[in-house]
Amino acid sequence: MAIVDLVMPKLGESIVEATILKWLKQPGDAVKQDETVLEIATDKVDSEVPSTVEGVLEEVLFNVNDVVPVGSVIAKLRTESEEVTTIKKAPPVTPVQKTYTPARETMQEPASNGNGHHTISNSNRFYSPLVLNIAGSEGVSMTELERMPGTGNEGRVTKKDILQYISDKKQGKVISYQQGGSETKPSAQPARLSAGTDQQMPAVYSGNVEIMEMDRMRKLIAEHMVRSKHTSPHVTSFTEADVTNLVQWRDKIKQSFEKREGTKITFTPLFIEAIVRCIKKYPLINSSLEGDRIIIKKDINIGMAAALPSGNLIVPVIKNADNLNLVGLTKQVNMLADNARSNKLQPSDIQGGTFTLTNVGTFGSLMGTPIINQPQVAILAVGAIKKRPVVIETSQGDTIGIRHMMYLSMSYDHRIIDGALGATFLSAVAAELQNFNPDRDF
């Protein structure tokens, strides 16, 4: 018999950890090779982890909701083979931790040992980015973190541990370790809440209300949106385009396109085609900002907002969109949209975007002010296409006609994209759509 380690797989270039959602097998259960053992979640995509061998699940090393670094051993499998089985393990990954600066102390802050002496804090203890983020937002000091008991592997503090600690601390049920090692013991009576304290009384709602907890994805989306607003000073520019030629061309060829290519053509690949052309003219739009350095991306990877069955939005990415023709873009758009609707997106499908398109017109909106998808610096929204009477300028004079009109809006990071570039790029996209060749082939 041999014991084989099951490790947390590498799920994408920038993903360093995943959350365990559900164990589908329990210790003692038989497992076939490639059979799913557990379900995990990264930023937005849920995935399954299959067994690398056939055998029996001997031990699970993490609990549901634990955040596990990529490359960590998460379970052990017992095989019936007499030979020693060696499974190539994923290389250990050093988690990228979010910047965390505890108030009035550092990682090397001396901590009291209770006898008046001080010892150096244990700065080698691992904390996941999620735990550090919660600690920073809730005012939990590093001293408290280091003295907090953990239920995770090797005594690590899990999300459940820190949330329970914060809850108990607010109710006065736990010892709070302050700077210098002073301990505040829980009193027999609940502490009174005075003005200026961080503690808050439970909210009281009047009238007929329903309270609904956010699901995991909605919490992640909320966190991303708030972080984006805190990171980038948003500016939004607006323009409109006469897309009559584009609409009429699509109506003319959509049946023959579907018959020849086996997939339907929507407006989205046509919008992406125009965006790609304009990014080539204005490459600064396809960049990111790291400190004082502007990173201009040579790859043009267009993210497109797509709806999930839950109603939440996700942004799958069309990689190297500049290397695809209209047929290739259409097939990529449809495949990613179908995978999003059927929950079949892989973590790599939402990684590496350099610019994002969101079609708010799908939901009937004329225009929107989208929030930048970090670490990108711009996002473009297209509204619903509506017939309107407009002035048409011709060499013979002005006339009024019924045209298919659409509003476009783009939010951009004003740290590196000023109003001139933002408005120029947006106008260029509108011009590409407005000057669409109605006689082109597909």
N, C-alpha and C positions, 0 to 999 in steps of 0.2 A: 504494500500500500504506500501511497505517497500523498503528501499534503501540498496542494497547489494554491497559491495566492491569487485572489481576484482583486484587481486594482481599479481605481477610478480612472477611466480612459481619458485621453486627451480629446477634448471636444471642439477645439477651435484654436486659432492662433493666439487670441487674446484672453481665452477663458482659463482661469487658474483654479477654479473651484466649482463645485456643484452641490445642490441640496438634495438629500435623499427624500423622495416623496412617498415611496411605498415599497416594502419588501414583498415580492410575489412568492418567494420561497422562504421557508423557515428551517432552522437547524434540524437535521434528520431527514429532510426531504430529498428525494432523488432528483437529480438534475441532468438533463441531456446536454450534449455539446450544442452551443448556439441557442439554447433555450433561455428566455429572459428570466433573470434572477431578481432584478429590482428596477424601479423607475426613478429617474433623477430629473432635476430641472436646473437649467442655467438661467441666464438673464431673462429670456422669454420663451425658450423652446424646451419642451419636455422630451426626454429621450429614454431609451431602454438600454440596460446593460446586460448582454448575454453572457453565458458561461463559456469559458475558454476550453473546458474539458467536460467529459461525462463522469459523473460520480455522485457523491452525497454532500450536501451543504453541511459542513462541520461546525462553522461558527460565523456569526455576523459581528463586526467590530464597531458598527455605528448604528445609531437609532434613526427613526424617521424624524425629519426636519433638521438633522445634523448637516452642517456645511463642511464639506470634505475637500481638501486640496487635491488637485489632479495628481495622479501617481501614487496616492496613498492606498495601502491595502485595506479593502473594505469588507472582505469576507475570506474564509478559507474553505476549500473544497477537498474532500477525500476521494481519491481515485482507487480503483481496485487493481491497478497495474502493479506488478511486483517490482518493476524497475522504477528508479527514482525519476519522476517527471520534472523537468525544468521548464518553466514558463518564463519567457522574457518579460520582465517587468518594465513598466513605463519609467523613464528616468525621473528622479525626484524633481519637483518644480518648486521654486521659491515663490510663494505667493506675493503678489504685488499689493501691499497694504495701502489703504487710503491714508493721506496725511492726517495725523491726529495729534493735536497739541493740548494736553490736559491743562486746565487752568492752574496756575501757580506751581507747577511741578513738571519735571522731565522724566525720561526713562531712567535716569540715574539718581532720582530723588532718594535720599536716605529714608528708610522706613524704621519706625520704632519696633524693637522686639519685645516691648512690654516691660523691660527692666531698666529703661532709661538709656539703653544703648541703641545705636542705629546700625543698620546693615544696608548694603547696597541692594536696591530692588532687583528682582530677577527679570532682567530685560530679555532673556532668551526664551521666555515662555511665548508660545505661538498664539496669536489672536487672529481670527479671520477678519477680512475687511468689513463684513457685515457686523460683527461684534464691535469692532472699533468705531464704526459709523454710529451704531446705537449708543455706544458709550459717549461719543463726542456730542451727540444731539441731546442726550439726557443729563449731561454734566457729571458723568461717572469718572472719577479720577483714575489715573494709572495705578496708584496705590491700592485703590479699591479693587481694580481688576486683578491685580497680582495676588491679592489675598482672598479673592472670591473662589469658593470651591466650584470645580467643574465636573460635569458628569460625562464629558466627551472622552475620546480616546486619550490615554495618558493624562487624564485630569484637565483636558482643555475646556475652556469656557464656551458653551454653545449659546445659540440665540435664546433657547428656552431658559438657560441659566441666568443670563443677564436680564431678560425681561422679568423673570420671577424676582430677581434681586431688586430691580427698580420698583416693582409693585410692592414688595415687602418693605422697602426703604420708605416709600411714601406713606405707608400705613404705620410706620414706627415699629415694625416687627423684626428689624435686623440691625445688627451693629454696623454703623457707618464709619469707615476708616478715613479719617481726615489727615491733612498734611501734618507731619510731625508725629504721627502715630497715635494721636488722641482718639479715644474710642467713645462713641456716644451710645450708651446702652439703651435698649428699649424700655420705655417707662410703662408702668402699669396702666396709665390712662393715655388715651390717644392724644397726640400733640395738638395743641390749638393752632389753627392756621391764622397767621398774621399777614398783614399787607407786606408785599415785597418778597414773600417766600415763593419757592418754586413749586410747592405743593398746591394742588387745585382740588376743589371739591368736585365730586361727580356731577356732571351736567344734569340739569333737570329740564325736561321738555314738557311744554304745556300743549294741550290740544291733542288731536288724534294723529299720532305719528307712527311710523314704522322705522325701526333701526336695523340697518343692514351692514354687516361687516364687509369690508373690502376683501376680494379674493386676492391670491398671491400676485397675479399678474397686474391687477389694478394698482396694488401697492407699489410694484416695480415701476409701472408707468408714471405714477404720481411722483415717485422719487426722481425719475429721469427728467420729468418736466420741470420740477422745482430746481434741480441742479442746473439744467440748461439756462433757466432764467437768471440764476445766480452767477453763472459763468459768463454768459455772453450778453452784452448790451444789444438788445434786439431793435432793429429798424425794419419797417415793412414798406415796400414800394408797391404801387398798383399801376396797371395799364389794362387796355382791352385790345382784343384782336378780332378782326373780321375773318372767321374761319369757314366761310361759305364754300370756297373751293374745296377745302379739306373734307367737309361734311358731304358734299355732293359726290366727290371722288370715292369716298368710302361706301356710300350707298350704291354706287355704280358697280364696284368690284367685289363687294363682300361675299356674294354667293359664289362667284368663280374662285375667289381666294380660298374659301372654305372647301370647295370641291377639289381644288388642286393641292392644297397644303394640309387638309384634314384638321384644320383648327380655325376658329373664328378670329377675325381681326377687329379689335376695339380701337378706341382713340388713344389709349395709353401708349402703345409702341410708337405712334406718330408723334406724340408729345415728347417722348424720350429721344427720338431721332433728332428733333429740333434742338433739344437741350444739349445733346452731345455736340452738335455742330457749333453751338455758341460757346460751350466750354473750351473747345479748341481755340477759339478766338480770344477768350478771356480766361486763361488758365488759373488765375488767382482765386476764382470762384471755387475751384476744385482743390481746396487746401485745408489745412488744419493749423492750429496754433499751439505750440508747446513753449511755455514761458515767453521769451522774447524772440523765438525762432518761428518763422512761417514755413511750414512744410507743404510744398506744392506737389500734389500727387500726379504722377505721370499716367497712372492707370485711372480710367474713368469708370467707376463702379456706381451705377445708379440704383439707389434704394427707392422702392415704391410702397406706399402704405397700402396694406391689404387687410380685410376684415377677417377675424376669426369667428368660429361658431358661437363663442361666448359674447360676441359683440365688441370685444377689445380689438385694437389695431396692432398690427405687427409690420415690420419693414423688411421684407426679403430684398436681396440685392442681386441685380443683374451685373455680373462681373465682366469687365472689359467690353462694355456696351459699344464702344467705338469700333470694335472689330466685327460687329454683327450688322447684317443688312436688315431690312424691314421684316423679312420673313423670320430671320433668326430672333430678332427682338420680340416679335409676336409670340413665337413658340416659348421663349423664356418667360415672358409676362404671364401667359396662360398657365404654364406649368407651375410657376411659383404661386400664383393665385389659387390654383386648384389644390396644391399641397397645403397652403394656409387654411383653406376651408375644411380640409380633411385632417388637419393636425398632423401632417406628414413632413413638415419642414424640419430640416436638420440644423444643428447649431451653425454650421458653416454657411448656411443659406442666408443668415442675417448678419454676417460679419463682413467687414472691409468696405462698407459703403463710403463714398466720397462726396455724394450730392444726393438729395432726396426730392422726389416728386410726390405730392399728395393731391388726389383728385377729390376735392370737397364737393364738386358738382354731382358726384355719384349720389349724394344724400340730399340734393336739391338746393344746396347753397350757391349763391351767386359769387361769393368771394370769401376769403378767410385770412386770418393772420396766424400762420402756422408757427410752431415753436421749433427751433433748430434741433436737429438730431445730432447730439454731441458724438465725436469731436469735430463734426463738420462745421462749416461756417455759413451755409446757406441752405434754404429749403424753399421750393417753389410750389405754389398751390394753384390749381386750375379750377374754375367754377363751372356751373352748369351752362351749357350752350343754349341760348334763347334766341328766337326770331324777334328782331326789332326793326322799326323803321329808322334808317340812318341816311345821312347825306353822303352821296357817292360823287367824288370829284373825277371828272373826265376832261379830256381835251376839248370837248364840245360844250362844257359847262357842268354845273352841279345839278344833280337830280336826287330824288329821294327814292329809296328802294327798300325792300324787305331782305334783310341779311341775317345770317347766323352769327351772333356775337357772343364773345366769351371774355370774362374778366380773368386776369392773371395777377397774382400777388406773390411777392418774394420777401421773406424775412432773412436778414443777414446780420452777421456779427460785425458791429460797427468798430471793433478794435482794429480790424484789418481791411474790411470792405466799407469804403465810404459811400456816400449817397450817389456820387457820380458814376462809380463803377456798378453799384447795385442797380440803379435805374437804367444804365446803358445795357447791361446784360439782359435785364428783363425786357426791355424794348426790342433787343435783338431776337429773343425767343418769340415774341409776338410777331415780329416781322417775318421770321421763318414760317410761322403758321399762316400768316396772312398772305404770303406770296407762294403758297403751296401750288405746285404745278399740277393742274387738273388732268393733264394728258400723260402723266408718268405711268410707268409700268410698276408692278410690285415684284 
